[in-house]
């Protein structure tokens, strides 16, 4: 890959925005164990100090208190870290400002999973390339587990005619509030409706359609349904296929719930109701629960114009833990100068083996 080492007075640090959250603190522990110079960034000094204390010796871990996205962006511009990892959520609203603050020369990673956020970040491709920066969006389980499969299955072949990817996350629940990042992703998914690519065009579909009954490689069975996930854009860009669909294990598959989705979509498209719903859901308390299946799975089925068909799976453990490892491995790759300048999804930026480096296993036909 092209060398893209940060320069121009960059600090060499990796900054973790939202470092007190589940994923942010897990990424911090991973990188600190490898001796990476870190900055933990968040709103509350006391909570940041608690995370740093759990990391052990803190000589290479500093604290940056910033109460707003604007304040975070200003500190990024002033202190010039090598890599910024954004785990604070609301990516459609925050990602572009934070990514631009990292440029020129610095790099940016986020965990966006929805179409709007990923599209907005990818629109910065030319700007990032000119700045010598690599911006990676969708650095988490669903996008990488499916995108990496598509890249693997399409290697050394012409563009396929049709691609379907399915993301089946299995996540252990921690006791505590749902949190803003997850709540916003869920609400925006409902408000956005379904999407697919047809004849090369992104078109609207009914949320919860295209139900799939999947038998997983380990013998478990599950159902998935259509959802407006970022996997759709990543798979289309990785394959150049004109027809692409995506389903998710998080999408509603029950008949009654799916019948109510059009009404929910209309209501949640109103900004005031959307923001109210995000706040209420974010504050809901959940009980600790083990993950429902042994593994999380990414799945891809690819068909070429001559009728050739290939299928593959990517096996991971807990979907949230895998997302944290993806973010950490992506940041390490960018800090080493392995990313291609521009804006892209993770496998496009660092190759499909990033999915293995993060702890996944390919199961290919």
N, C-alpha and C positions, 0 to 999 in steps of 0.2 A: 504494500500500500504506500501511497505517497507520504513523505515526511511532512508533518504539520505541527512542529513543536511550537508552543507558545513563546513569544518573544516580546521585545519592546518593554522590558521592565516588569514582566509578569512575575507574580510572587511564587509560583510553583505550588500554591495551595489548592486544594479541592474544597469548595464551599458547599455545604448542605443546607438548603433552605427548607425550613420545616423540620429541623433536626430532632424535635421532641416527639414527633409522631411515630407510629409503629414502623413505617418503612424508613423514615429518616434516621431514627435511632439505630435501626438494624444496619443500614448502610454505613453509618458512622462507626459502629463496632467492627464491621468487616474491614473497612479501610484503615482504621486505627491499628488493628492487629497486624497489618502489613506495613506499618510505619509511614503511612502517607500523611504529609502535613495537612491538617484539616482546620476549617472554621465551621463551627456550629452556629447557624443563623436562625433567629426566631424572635418572638415578641416578648418573652418572659425570661429575664435573667436567671431566676431561681430554677426554673425547669431546665434551662440549658446547662446550668451548673450541675444539676442532678445527672443529666446524660453524660457530661464530661467525667464526672466522678466514677461512673460505671465503666469508663473506658480504660481505667488504670492510670499509669503515669501520663500526665497531660502536657508534657513539654512541647509536643507538636500539635496540640489541639487548643485553639483559641475560641473565644466567644465574640459574636457580633450581634448586638441587640438592635433590631429594626422592627418597628411596629406596623409598617405598611409596605406594600409592594414598591411604592415609590422610594421609600427609605432604603429598602434592600437594593434597588437598582442604583441608587446614588452611591452606596457603599461599594458595590461591585465596580462601578466606574472609578472610584477613588483608589481602591486597594488592588485592583487588577489581579484577581485570582486566575489560575490556569484553567480551571474547570468549575462550572456552576451546576449543581444538581438541584433541580426544582421539584420538591415533593409537596408543595403547599396546596395543590389543587387549584380549581377554577382556572384551568390552563387556557381556555379560550380567552379569558380576560387578562391573564398575567404573563403568559409565555413570551409574547413578542417584546414587551418592554424589558423583561429580564434578559432575554437572549441578546437584544441589541446592546444592553449594558455590558455584556461580556465581550462584545466586539470593540475594536479589531484584535485579532490574535488569540483571544481567549475562547473557550469552548463551552457549550451548554447542553444539558441533558434534562429531559422531563419525562414524566410517566403518563402522559396523556393517553386516553383510550377512546375518546369520542371523535367523531368525524370533524366537527367544527374546529376543535383545538388543533388537531393534527394538520388539517388543511391550512389553517392560519400560520402555523409555524413553517410548514413547507413552502409557503409563499415567500419566505425570506431567503430562498436558495441562492439567487444571484447576489444578493446583498452580502450574504455570509461568505460566498466564494471570493468575492472581491476583497473582503476583509481578512481572508486567510483563516477563517473560523469554521469549526464544524458544529452544527446544531443538530442534535438527535432528539426526535420526539417519539413517544410510544415505547420507551425503554422499560417494558414490563412484560408480564407473562403472555397476555393474549396476542399482542402485536408481534413480538419476537417469535413466539412458539409457532405461529402460523406463517409469518413472513420467511423465516429461516427454512421451513419445510418447502415452501414454494420455490425458493432459490435453489435448494438442493435438487428437487425433482425436475426443475427446468434446465439444469446445467447441460450445456452443449446441445441444446435443442432449439428449434424455432419457437416462436410464440405459440402457446396453446390456444385452443378455441374457447375453452371454458374452465373456470376454476371455482371450486367451492372450498372454503375453509371453515372449520368449526373450532371454537375455543371452549374447553370444558375445564374450568377452574375448580379446584377443591381446596377450601380455605378453612383453617381452624379459626374460630371466633374468639377474640379476647374480650374479657369483661370490660365494659366501659361505653362511652358514647360512640355513635356511628362515625362521627367526624365529618367535617365540611367537604373534604376531597371526595369521599365516596358518595355522600348525599348529593352533591352537585352533579357528579357523573350519572347517578341513577335518574335524577329529575330531568337532566338535559337529554338523556337517552329517551325517556318517555315523551318529552316535548318535541323531539326532532322527528319522530316517526322512523319507519324503516327505509333502507336504501339498498340499491344494488347497481352494478354496471350492466347495461344492456346495449349491445352494438357500440361499445366504447363510450357510452354516455351514462352519467350518474343519474338514476331515476328513482322516484319515490315508490316505496312498497308499503304494505301494511305491516306495522310492527307486530311481531309474533307469528308471522306467516312462515312458510317453508319449514315446517316442523320435521326434524330428523330424529329417527330412532337409531341410536348408535350402540353397537357392541364394542366396548373398548378392548384393547389388546390384552388387558389383564383379566378379561371376562366380565367385568362390571357392565351394566346397561344403563343408559341415560337418554334423556331427550334434550334437544336444543331447538331454538327457534330464531328467526331472523331478527337482527338488531342493528342499529346504526353504529357499529363499532369501527374503531380506527383500523382494525385488521383488514377491512375492505380496501382502503386506500393502499395500505402496504402491500397487499396481495396483488392488486392491479398493477402497481408500479414495478413489482418484482417480476411479473409474468408478461406484461403487455397484452394480456388476454382481453378480448372485447366484452366477454360475459363473465362477471365475477359476483358471487354471492357469499355471504358470511352468516353463520348462525352462532349463537352463544348459549352456554348452559345457564347464564344469568337471565336470559330473556323469559318472559312468562309463556308457559305452554298450556295452562288451564283454560278451558273453553270460556268460563264466566269472566275471568280476568281479561282475556283477550277481547271479549265483547265490549268491555268498558274502556279499552285503551283509546279509542277515538275521542271520547269525551274528556278523558284525562289529558290527552294531548292538547286539546283546545284550551282547557283551563290553564295548563302549565305554560302555554305559550305567552300568557300575560305576565310581564315582568314582575309585577307586585306579587302575584300568586306564586310564581316560580321562586322568588327570593324567600317568601314565607315558607314554602314547602321545604326548601333547602335548610333553612334554620331549624324547622321543627324536626326534620329527619336527622339532621346532624346531632341534635341534642338527645335523641332517643338512646336509652341504655340497652345494651345487649348483654346476654349472659355468655359466659365462656362455654364453648362447645368444640368438640374435636372435628377435624375435617371429615366430610361425609364419605369420601372415597380415599383409597390409598394414594392415588396419584392424581395430578392435573395432567390434561392432555391437550395438545394442539393437534389438529387433523387437517389434511389437505387431500382433495381429490382433483386431479387435473386431466383434462381430455384434449387431445390434439385433433386437427382437422381430418387426419387419416384414420381416426377411431382409436388410436393408442390411448391407453388410460393408465395413469400411475396414481398410487395412493401411498400416503405416509403419515406417521405419527411422531410427535415429540413428547416424551414422557418427562415430567418434572414432579417434584413433591408438592408441598404446600404452595399454592399460587401466590400468596403474598410474600412468603420468604423467597420464592424464585424471583419475583419482581425486584426485591431488594438486591439480590445478587446480580441481576441484569444491570441495574443502575450502577452498582459498584464496578462491575467489569467494564461497562461502557466508559465510565469516567477514567478508569485506569488506562484503557486503550487510547482515549483521547489525550491523556496526559503524556503518554509515550509517543505521541505524534502519529498514531496509526489511522486516524480518521481522514476521510476525503473532505476537503473544504466544500462547504455548501450545507444545505439542510436536507435531512433524509431520515428514514426510519432506521432502526438499529442494525439489521442485517445488511442493509444497503451501505451503511457507513463503515461497518467493521467486519462484514462477512458472516455467513451463516454459522460458522463454528463458535461465534459468540454465544449461541444458545447452549453449546456444550460446555464452554468455559464457565457459564453460570450454573451448571449442574444438570442440564437436560441431557436426554439420550434420544437419538434418532432411531425410530423403528420404521424402516423403509421396505417397500415391497421388492 
